[in-house]
């Protein structure tokens, strides 16, 4: 299904005026966990999530008995701080929108804050290593760019943990931030996170989310605009294996005139009970004239027994837009493609790798960090080798 809406028109499937902001969320955003009811799985924003695998993160029974080790490697000129809960920068990008995010906000003790001063252009990425050391932990990170600064930040999750965390991106006027968030957890890990970006005037935000490991990963990337002229690009790659649950729930709030957004997530699934969920919500409010937005989700099912739920949602409250649209498709691995390559002398296993690499190429190229791109491709090929081994 693909829909494109030119300025001043509508199309079937688009929810018009009358829907409240974040209509599919069960409670208003809040820093207080008590403001959110305990989910039971019947709510729209929880119906795809296996609550029993959250280990109590959703109902208040999880106890912070473990930890994650956070190490930051930053170029000269970047400030790295560990701050307490009273720091004024915490919560500035936006409030938690579900009970787990509120629990994380209420429970963390120290937060990591990385600041790139105004007009600073980094030539090397900031690398944040988050390593799970077992047990349950709650975390909070803030990445702040001053006006006209430019930076690339890599947040790399490894190890084993049950982690609920919030990440905030504060992007100053005219600044450019690229964030690559990698979820390469051990098989038993659980990771639930809200990522909120506040995009300044004429600022640019690019997010690349890469999800491989973990028993359950549920991420909620969100974008809000602080002034006109902001641009957001959200890309994602996920490879969901046997028994894994990987869920990405995006929300872009166009509440400011003349802003742009573009979303492209691609996933591959293989193995029994592999389950991927992608929810793409875009809200264009009445004040957001001149908005230009598009979202895309593609899924490639490699074996029987895998399940995909892909739900693009578009709410429009003004007809004065440049354009808005969405597309979602899920398909099986095409034997014809495999046959075409094998007929030209390429072995079956190599042909299979080429097809999957080609499927992911558009998103992988958005990373722009050679060593990370190579690691990603190697991980994809390792997953494919395991499936045919």
N, C-alpha and C positions, 0 to 999 in steps of 0.2 A: 504494500500500500504506500502510495506517495501522494502528498498533497502540497500544493503551492498556492499561496493566497496573495494576489497582487494588492496594491494599495486600494483601500476603499471597498473591498469585497469580502465575502465570507464563503465558507464551504461547509458541507455536511460534516459532522463530527467535531466541529469547533464549538466550545461552550461559550455562549455569549454573556452579556451583562446579566448580573443577578447571582453569579457564583461568588462566594466570599473568597478572600485571599487564602491561598493554600487550602482549597476546599477539601482535599483528600486527607488533610491532617486532622487528627481527632481532638486536639486541644490547641489553644493559642500558644505562641512561643513564650517561654518563661525561663528564668534562671533557677526557679524553685521546683524541685522534683515533685513536691506535693501538689503542684498545679496540673500534673498529668495523671490520668487514671492508669492503673496497671493494665497493660494490653492483654487480651485474651485470644488474639488471633483472628477475631471476626472484623476488626477495624480495617478500613481500606489501606492504611499505611502499614499494617502488620500482617495482612492476610497471606502473604507469600513467605513470611519468615517462620522457620521452625523454632518456636519460642523455647521449647525444651532444650535446645542446643545452645542457648544464650548463657547458661550457667548462672542464672539469677541476676544478670545485668539489668533485666527489664522489670523486676518485681521487688528490688531492694534487698534480696537475700544474699547477693554477692558481697563478700568481705575482702577488703584490700589486704591480702596476705602474701602478695608476691611483688614483683617489680619489673620495670624495664630500665635498661641502661641507655642513656641518651648521650651521644658524643657528637659534637659539632666541629667540623673542619671548615674554616672560613678564610677567604683572602684578607689581606691587609685592608684596614679601614672599616671592616664590618664589626659591629658590636654584638657580643654574645653574652646574655645575662640569664641567671636563674633568679626568679623573683617570687615573692609571696602573693597570696591571693588578693592583697589590697592594691596591687599595681593598677593604675588607671587605664592601661592599655588592654587589660583583659576584659573580654566581652564587648569590645568596641565594634567589632564587625557585625555582630548580631547575636540574638538569643538562641539558646537550644530550642529545637522544634519537636523533640520527642523525649520520652521518659529516660532513655538511656543517655542521651546527650546531656540532659539536665542532671542525671546522677553523676556523670563524669565531671560536670562543672561544679557540682556541690562537694565532690569527694577528693579532688586533687589537692596536694599540699604545696607543691612548687611547680612553677611554669617556666618553660624555656622561651626566651624572647630573642629573636635575631633581627637586628636593625641595620639597614643599608642607608647611609646618610644621603641627603638630597644631592642630586647632580653627580652621584657616584656611579660609574659604569664599570661593573665587574667583568674581568676577562676570564675568570675561572669560576666554576659553580661553587656555591655553598653546599656542603654535604652534611646531612643530619642522619646519623645512624641510630635507629631505635631497635634495641635487641632485647627480646623477651627472655627473662630469667626464671620463668615458671610462676604459677599462681595468678592471682587477680590483681590488676593495677588500673589506676585512673590517671589520665594525662591531659596536658594542655600545652599547646605551642602557639606562638605568635610570630609571624613573619611580617616585618614592616619596612616599606620602601618610602623614602622621602621623595619629594617632588623631582621629577625628571631623572630619577635613578633608574638603573637597569641591572637586573640580576637573574640568574638561574639558580634554583634551589632544588636539591634532590633529597627526598625523605625516604629512607630505605628501612623497611621493617623486616626483621629476621628473628629467628629463635622461636621460643614457645611462651605464650602468655594468654590470659583472658584479659583483653584490653578494651576499655571504653575511653575514648579520647576525643577532644575537640581541637581543631586547627583553625587559626584565623589568619587571613591575609589582608593586610592594610596597605593599599596601593595608592600612593600620593598622586597628585595632579601631574599628568604627563609622564608618569613612570611606566616601566615595562617589566613585568614579572612573569617568569616561566617557572612552574613548579612541576616536578616529576615525583609522584608518590608511588612507591613500589611496595606491594604486599607480597613478600616472598617468605612467608611464615613456614614453620614446621607444620607437619600434617595435623597436629592436634590443636593448633591455636584457634582462638576466637577473637575477632577484631571488629568492633563497632565504632564508627567514627563519623563526626560531622565536620565538613570542611566549608568554611564560610569566607567568601571574598567580598570585600568592600572596595569597589573600583572608583577611583577619583576622576576628576574632569580630564577628558582626552587621554585617559590612562588605558593600558593594555594588559590584560591578564590571560595567560595561557596555562591550562592545567592538563597534564597527561597522567592518567591513573592506570597503573599496571598491576593486575591482580592475578596471582598464581596460587600461592600456598594457603594453608589454613583449613580447618574443618568448616568454619563459617566466617565469612567476611561480609559485612553490611556497611557500605559507605554512603554518605549523604552529602555530595558536593552542592554548594549553593552559591549564587551570585546575586549581589545587590549593587545598585549604582548610586554613588553619592552625588553625582553631578553629570550634566550632559557630555556627550562625546565619548563615553566609555565603551570599550570593546572587550568581549570575553570569548575565548575559544576553549572548549572543553573536549578533550580527546580521551579515549580509554581503550585498553586492551585487557581481555581476561581469557584465561584458559581454565575451564572448569572440568575437573577430573572426577573419577569414580567416587561417589558419595559426598562430594563437596557442595556447599551452598555458597554462591557468590552473588551479592545483591548490590546494585548501584542505583541510587535514587537521586536524580538531579532535579534541582529547582532553580530557575532563572527568573528573577523578579524585575521585569521592565517597568519601573515606576517613574522613570526620568526620560525626557525627550532625547531623541537623536542618539540612541545607543544601539550597539550591535551585539549579537551573540551567534555562535556557531557551535554545534555539538556533533561529534562523530565518535561513536563507541562501537567496537567490533569484538566479538567473542567466539571462541570455539569450545565445543563440549565433546567429551568422550567418556564412556564408561557408565555402568549401571548407577542410577540415581544421582547422576551429576545434574545439578539444578542451578541455572543462571536466571537472575531477575534483573531487568532494566526498566526503570520508570523515568521518563523524561517529561517534566512539568515546566511549561513556559507560561508565564502570566504577563500579558501586556495590559497595563492599567490605562485608565482614561487619559491620564496626564502624559502618557508616553508616546506622543506623536513622533513620527519619523523613525520608529523602530524597524530594524531589519533583523530577522532571526530565522534560523533553520536548525533542525535536529534530525540526526540519522542514527539508527541502530541496525546493525547487521549481525546475524548469528549463523555459524556454520556447525551443523551437527555431524560429528564424525562417526558415531556408532549408535546402535540401538540402545534404548534405556535412558537416554538423556532428555532433559526437559528444559524448555525456555519459556519464560513469560516476559514479553516485551510490550510496554504500554506507553506510547507517546501521547501526551496531553497538551492541548493548546487552548488557552483562555484569552479572549480578545475583548477589550472594553472600549476600543476606539477604532474607527475605520481609517484614520489618518496615519497609515503605516506605509513603509517602503515595501515590505514583504514579510510573509511568515509562512512556514510550512514544516512538515515533518515526514519522515519515511521510516518504516520498520519492516524488516524481512528476516525470515528464518528459513534456511534450506539445508538439505542433506548434502553430504560430500558427493560430487558429481563423478560417477564412474566414467563418463565420457571424457572428462578432462584427463583422468588418469590414463585412459586408453590412448588418447591423442599423444601424450608424452611418451608412453611406453612404445608406441608404434614408431617412434623416432629414436629408439635404442636406449631410453632412459629407464633404469631399473625401477620396479614398483615403489620401493621404499623412498628412493630419491624423488620420484615423481610426486609422491604424496607430500613430501616436505616442500617441494617447489610450489605446489598449489596452495598450501597453508601459508607459506611465507609471502606469496603474492597477495593473499587475502588480507594479511596484516600490514603489508608494506606501507600503505597510506598513513596509518597511525604511527607506526614505528619511526618513520622519518621525521615526525614532529618532535621527537625527543631532542635531537640535535647534539647528543653527547655520545661520541663513538664507542667508548668502552661500555656504556650502559646499553646502547643499541645491540652491540655484539653479545652481551650477557643475555639480553631478552631473546634474541634469535636462538642462542644456544639452549636456553630454557625451553623454548617452544619445541625445538628439535628433540630434546631429551624426553619431553612428554610424548611426542609422537613415537620415538623409539620404544618407549615403555609399552605403548599400546600395541605394537606389532611384535614385541619380543616374546 
